[in-house]
Structures are given as C-alpha cells and as structure tokens.
Amino acid sequence: MKILLLGAGGREHALGWKLLQSASVSSLAYAPGLAPANAGLAAIGKCVLFDITDPAAVAERARSLAVDLVVVGPEAPLVAGVADELMRRGMPVFGPCRDAARLEGSKAFSKRFMKRHGIPTAAFAVFEDAAEARRHIASPQTRFPLVVKADGLAAGKGVTLCSGPAEAAGAIEAAMERRVFGSAGERIVIEEMLTGREASFFVLCDGESALPLDTCQDYKRIGDGDTGANTGGMGGFSPSPFLGPDLREEVLRRVVRPTLEGLAAEGSPFRGLLYVGLMLTEQGVRVLEYNVRFGDPETESLLPRLDCDLAELLWAAARGGLAGMPIRWKNQASVCVVLASEGYPASSSSGIPIEGLDRAGSRENVVVFHAGTRNTPGGRIETSGGRVVAVTALGADMSEARRRAYEAASDIHFAGLQRRTDIASGIA
C-alpha cells in the first residue's frame, strides 16, 4: 500500500512512524503544505510540497503518485473539502467530508448540532454582532464564569475563559473587532463554563461502525498545576484511569452513536477519526468540543501503545469494514512530554539549535516525535515553531513511563526551552 500523509506536525510524525511499521505499507509520501516539514518526517518519507487545502491539488498529486490511501492529519484540509474531492474521484481517503468536518470547523454548527440531536453539552448562545454579545454578558441572567469561543479554526487559540464581564468584553473585542483570530472570530459562541475533569475519547468510524481507541488525557495549560495560557497541548498520558468501562459505554451511548446517527441522517456519514473532548461533571458527561482528526499530542501518547496494524485500521475506516475488526493495545502505560520554544503560546522562537535528540531517542522504550523542527544545510536540527518535540516513553506502569519520559526529555536542550514538570504526576 502506498500512502500520502497530509500535515507537518508531531501528530503527522507519529502517524507516519506507526504506518511504516505496517507490513502492508510499501511507501510513504508526506505533504506538509507549502513549507518543508519537520526533521522527523523528513527522515521517514518522501516530501512533496503543494497546497494541502486545495482539494484539486491534493487529488492530482495523489493520482500522480499512484497512492492507495490518503491520510489527512490536520483539520484545515478537511474543512476545505479535500476528502470530498478525493471521494468524488474514487480515491480512498481517511478523513470526513466537508459537511461532517463542520463539527470542528464551526463551533456554532457543532453546538447547534448537539442541541438538535440531544447530545449533552454546555448551555450556549451564538453571536455575529459584537454589540449584541456585549448586551448578553451584561444581562442579569448571564452567569459567570463563562467561555468565549471563536467560531472557526483558530489553531487551538480561540477559547477564552472569563471570570467576569470585563474579561468577557475583552474576549469579544479581541475576536470580533480586533480580529486576533482572523476570520475565525467573525462569529463567536458564548457558553457556560463546565467544571470537572477533562477527558479525551477517540473513535475510528467508517460511516456506520464505530471502533473506540484506548483512552488518554492531555494537558492544555502552559504551566504546572494547569496555570497560564491555553496551548495546543503540553503533554499527555495513556491509558486514562478516569474513563473506565462503564463510563466509556455511556459516552458511546449518549455521545458517539447519536453523533454518527445524526450526521448520517443529515446526509454526511462520518468516515475517519472522531475526537470527543469531554468534561466529566457532577451532573454527568458533557461534550466540550469535537475534533474530526487525531488529536495532538494525544496521538503521540496513543500510537506507541497500539499493538496492531494502523494502516489496516485506517483503510477499513476509509473503505468500510471496521465492524468486527480487532484492535489490540500493549499492556503498558505511556507518558508524553512536550518541549516548547520560548514565548509559546503567544509566540515562538525559530532557528535555535537543538542538542541531545539522538541521545534521547536511543533510550529504551522512548520515541521522540518532531513538531516544530527543521534541518539546516549544515546537518543540524533547529527549532521552527512553538511546540518543538514530544518525548514519549512506555513503561510497565505510569510511574515507570513518566520516569523514562522525563529522563529522555532532560537529554534535550535548546535556548528558551519550556516544559511542564507535572505530566502524569500522581496518576496510578
């Protein structure tokens, strides 16, 4: 099987790394977009540069490369309709159609979809006018704290937690008037802030069947103790002790199945990876958000534990036939620690030499996934983005995996390095 992988980050390095372990995969080409990919991807496949959000360009490149399967990593190509064009031409693709991808591409669509289909989520209101949004937060009926979300894709940075009216007014101004999130903030969602424990739930889908993956957790805040700004993710671990069998069945029954049935009923059967971001509240499970692709850095936590053929799973999701397929997981825990550049998430530092990558990656049961890295003409690797690398380790238990991950992370050095020190701390 020849595979074309779209995307350029740590998630894509992890996907490519795991796909190449498949006996059925003969070659891997990766398309990072219009700029060179990270140094990890560069070491494992053939790079092809073109606009991966252009459906026709993706289909033409897949045809010229004679690939058997296109695997879409990031959300932007899916929202742009890449999967639709590939399916129209009869080319197998792992990733949902544009209408289904609205679950991630539009917060307003996803919230209204959940309301239509009785899927538990936070109370919300949608606004396209800043003055109207300000009147809403000034109303005596509006309770704080609350959350202001940019409607569109904002690279994980469009969510603002607001403890009072002043913060909410600032978030409205930033999104709708100053356009700090670009066109993503033309419309906003204001919703109640849920309290509890966050959890991530992943399901492979083929339009009809759903095959749950094992559980994992990630850490969104930049600082220890969940302090500081929200990021794309500073690490994670798998499996999660907070999603036991009974709770997983509840999520399937109350969230996943109604979501897939609702999409099918609306003419958009879901094929690909459905991510459900959950809040486990005292009142029960609530959906925070959907993603329509593998999460990052959850993928870097999950895939080292997968003990079967990823390519066969993705092929079945793309072509149908997931029902009854076996999925196996190593009886080990994993811990992933993200190393970020100076200034992240507000900014990032590029061109900083990175030391110790080989030493970290040579440790037993450790893999270093590249995200914001690049090769230099002189043969060195340097930073090229906010999240630089994700260091993942396996262990007999969470404690051993955590120790190995942090020992390996300590091998890696670059100026301005940021990392959390409490990933998987206290997790049995």
N, C-alpha and C positions, 0 to 999 in steps of 0.2 A: 504494500500500500504506500502510495506517495501522498504526503500531506503538506498542505500550505497552511502555516500558522500566522494569523494576523495579530500584531501587537508587539510592544517593545519593552515591557516591564518585568518585574520579578515574577508575576503570575505567568507570563509567557515563557520565561526561562524554566520555571518549574514544569509547565505543561510540556515543553519541548524535551526536557530532561527525562520525563516519565514516558512520553510517547516513544522515544528512541530505545527504551528498554523492551518494547514490544517486538516479538518475533515477526509480526505481520507488517511492520513498518520498514520499508526499504530505503526511504529517503525523506528528509525534512527540509523544506524551504521555509524561511520566515520573512515576513514583510512588516518591518517596524513602522512604516509610513514613509515620510519624505526625508527623514534624517537617519543616520546609521544607528543600529541597535546597540544595546549594551554589550559589554565584553563577554558576558556569559553566553548569550545567544550566538554571538559571533564565533564561539568555539565549537558549536554543535550543529550548525546547519548552513545552508546557502542563503545569503541575504539578497532580497530583491526589493528595490526601492520604488515605490509609487504611492499614490494617494489611496489609502485603505478605506476612506469614507466615500469613495466614488464607486458605486455599485458596478457600473460597466467596466471600469478599470480592473476591479477585482476579478470579475468573471473572465475578462480577456486574459489576464495573467494566469489564472487557474487553468484556462484552456491551453495556453501556450506551454505551460509547464507539465501538462498532462497529469495533473494531480487527481487522486481518487477521492480526497476529502479535504474540505476547507474547514479549519477550526478557528473560530473567531474568539479572540481573547477579550478585548475591551468592548465597552458598550457603544461608543460612538458609531462604529460601522453598522451595528445592528439597528440603531435608531435611524441611521441614514438609509436603511433598506438593502443592505448588501445581501442578506440571506434571501430576500425576495427575488432579487435578480438571479442569484445562483440557482434557486429552485425553479425559476421560470425557464432556465436553460437546461434543466435536468441534471444539475451538478449537486452532489451531496454536500451539505453544509451542517456543521454543528453550531447552532445558534438560531434564535427565533426570528420570525418575520417582524417587519417594522411595526405593525399594529400591536403585536404582543409585547414588543420591546418598549412600548409606551409605559408599561409598568415601572420601568426605571427612568425613561426619558422625560416623563412628566409626573411630578408629584401630585398635581391636581387630578390627572387621569387616574392614577393609582388609588388615591383616596376615594374618588367617586366610584371607581370600580369596586372597591371593598364595600362601600355602602350599598351598592346595588346587589351584591351577592352575599350580604350578611357575614362578612369576614371581620372578626373583631379588631378594632383599631382605635386610635385616639379620636376624640371629637375634633372637628376641624372646620375651617372656613377658607374659601378661595377668594383672592382679590387681584384685580387687574388695574386698580386705581389706588394710588398711594394715599390720597385724602380719605377714601373710604376705609382703607386699612387702619389709618390713624384714628378714625372715629370708632372703629371696632375695639381697639386696645384701650380707648378712653372710656368705653361703656362700663357702667357699674356691674353689668352682667359678666364681663370678661374677668376671668380668674388667672392669677399668676402663681407660679411661674408658667411660662408657655414657650413654644418653639416657633421661630420664623424660618421657613424654608424657601429657597429659590425653587421655582417650579422645574426648571430644566437642568441639564447636565452641568455641574459646576466642579468637577474633579474632586468630589468629596468635601468641598469647602463651602457649600451653600446653606449650611444649617447653623442657626444662631440660637443659643439657649438664653432666654431672657427672664430675669428675676423680677423685673418691674417695668412700668410703662416707658421709662426713659431708655432702657436698653432696647425694648421692642421698637420704639420710634426710631432709634438709631439703626436698627437692623432693616427696617422698612426703607429708610432713606438710602442706606448703602445699596440695597438690592435694586430698588425701583427707580431711584433718582440719580444716584452716583454710578449705578451700573457696574459695581465692582465685580459682579459675576457675569457681565456681558448680557447677552440676550436671555440667559437662563433666569435672570431676575425680573423680566418684564411682568411676570405673574408670580405671586407668592402664595404659599399656604401657611396659615397660622393655626396651630393646633395645641391642644393641651399637652403638658409635659407629663409623660408617664414615669413612674418610679418603680424600681425593682431591679432585677438582674437581666442584663442583655445576653442574648444567645443568638447563634447563627445556625441556620438549618438549610442544607443543600439537598436538592433533588434533581436527578437526571430524568428527563422527560422525552418521550417520543411522539407526543401529540395525543396519546391515550394513556399509556402506562407511566407510572412514577416509580423510580428506584432511589430510595434515600441513600445518601452517603453517610459516613460516620460523622460524629459531632465534633465541633471545635469552638473556640472562643477567640476573640481578638481584643486588642486594646487600642482605643481610638485617641485618647488624650496624649499630648506630647510628654507630660511629666509623670513621675512616680505618684502613686496614690490617685491616679486619674485626675490630675491637675493640669491646668494650662489649656492651650488651644486644641481644638479637634484636628486630627490629621487623617490621612488615608489609612493609617494603621501602623502601630509601633511594635507589633509582635502578636503572638498567639500561642495556643496550645491545643492538643487533641489527644484523647477524647475529652469531652466536657463532662464533668460529674453532675452538671445541673440539668442535663436533658436525658433522664432515664427512659426506659422503655414505655412506661405509661404516658409520660409527657410527650414523647415522640409520636405516639399513636394519636394523642389529642391534636397535635399540630397537623398531622396528616389529615385527620378527620375534619377539623374546624377551619383549616387554612389552605393546605395544599390542594386537596381534592376539590373544594369549592372554587379555588383559583383556576385550576385546569379546566374544570367543567364550565366555568363562566367564560373563559377565553374561547373554548371550543364553541359554546353556544353563540358567541358574538362573532364567529367566523374567523378566529385567529388561534387555531390549535398551537400549543407551545411545544417546540422541539429544541432542546438544548439543556442548559443548566439554570434552574430556578433557585435563586437565593432568597430566603425569607429572613429578614432581620427582626428579631423578636424582643419583646420586653416581658419578662415573667413577673407579673404584678400579683398583688394580693387578691385581685379580682379575677385572675386567670391570665391566659396567654393573650397578648396584644401584638399586632403587626406594626413595627416601626416603619419598615420600607421593604420594597422588593429590589433585587438586582436581577438582571437577566443574563448573567455570565458568572464565571468563577470569581470569587472574592479575592482580594489581595490585602493582607498577607495570609488569609486563611488557606489559600491553595498551597502555599509553601509549608504550612503545617500539616495539611491533609495528605498530599500526594506521596511523601516519603513513607507513609503508613499503608498505602494501597498495595495489596498483595495479589493483584491480578492485572490483566491486560487493559490498560486505559484506552488504547486505540480501538479495541473491540467494543468497549462500552460506548465510546463516542460515535462509532459507526452505527451501532444499534439505535442510538438516540436519533441520529440523522435519518436513518432509513426505516425505522420501525423495527420492533422486535426486542424491546427491553424486557417485556414480560417474561418472567422466569429466568432471566439471566443471573448467574451467580455473581456476587461481589464479595471479596474477602479483604480483611484488614489484618495487618501484623498485630500480634499481641504485645505491642509496645506503645509507649507514650511518645509524643513529640512536643518539642518546645522550639518556637521560632522567635529570634530577637532581631529587630530591625535596627540598623545603624543608619542614622540620618545626617545630612550635612548641616553646617552652621546656618542658622536663620530659619530653618524649616519649622513650621509650615508656611510662615509668611513669605519666605524667600528661600533660595537655595544657593549653594556655592558650587561652582564648577571649576575644573582644571586643577584640583588639589590631588597630588599623588597619594595613592593608597598602598600601604605596606601590609604584608602578612596574609594576603589572601591564600597563597599556596599552603602556608603552614596551617591555617585554619581548616581549609578544605581537605587536608591529608589526615586529619584526625579521624579516629574510628567512629562510625555512625554519625558523621557530620556531613552536611552539604551546604555550600554557600551559593545562594541564588542572587544573581546580579539584577539590579533595577536601574539605578542612576549611575552607571559606569560607562567608560569608553576606553578603547585602546588608543595609544599615542603612536606616532611614527617611530619613536624610539623603543617601542616594545613595552612601555609601562602602561599601567592601568590607572586612570584618574577618575575623579568624581564628575558627574554630569547631570545631577538632579538632586531632588530633595531627599527621597529615600534611596540610599546608596546600595546597600546589600541587605539580604535577610539570611541570617545564620540559623539553620535548623539542625537539631540533634534528636536522635532516637535514644530511648533508654528503657530498661525493664520496667521502670515506673516513672512518674512525673518528676520525682526528685532527681533521679539519675539523668533524665533527659535535660532538665534545667541546668544541672551542673555542667554537663557536656556543652550545652549551647553557650553558656556564659564563658566557659574556658576558651572555646573557639572564638567567640566574639572578642575576647581580650587579646587575641593574636593580631587583630586587625587595627590599623592605626591610620588616621588622616587628620589633618588640622581642622578643628571645629567640630569633631565627631560628637553627635548626640545619640544617646540610647537610654531607654528605661532600664532600671535595675530590678524591677519587681514583676517581670513577666512570669506568670505561673507561680508566683510566691504564695505559699500556703495552700496550694492545690494538692490534694492527696492523689 
